[in-house]
Amino acid sequence: MKKIAIAMLFAGSTLLMADGAAAYAKCAGCHGANGEKAALGKSAIIKGQDAAKTVEQLNGYKAGTLNQHGMGAVMKGQVASMDDAAIKAVADHIAAMK
């Protein structure tokens, strides 16, 4: 029984990582496949950025209260359809980038 619980926990975390990677796909065009690019030559490099910071920023863009590097309108459109779980998954995915 313990092995089943551990396997389910592992499968769930793998699925969450996959969801983060899938949700990040729309970010890759500007930020690069591994978060290594300055989006449109303006943003900071997000590769490995702290997940809590990313969540805070994405929520700020979604609310329309953040406009770093003049990217507020573009980012608001990018995150408009993301719910809290998707934002968290993307933030965790970015934090895990090496």
C-alpha positions, 0 to 999 in steps of 0.5 A: 500500500505504501508503494502505491501511495508513493507511486501516486504522489510521484505521478502527481508531481510529474503531471504537475511538472508536465502541466507547467512545461505545457503552460510555459510553451506560450512563454517560450516565444519571447523568453526562450525555451529555457527562460534564457532570453530577455523577452523582446530585449527588455525583460530580465532573464527568468531562468531559475527565478524564485517561484514566489517572485514569478507568481507575484509578478504574473498575478500583478500582470494579470491584475493590470497592476504591474508594468515592468519594462513597459510589458504590462499590456503584453503580459496581461494578455499572456496571463489573462487565461491562466488560473492560479494553478497554471500560474503556480505550475509555470512558476515552479517550472521556471524555478526548476530551469537550469 
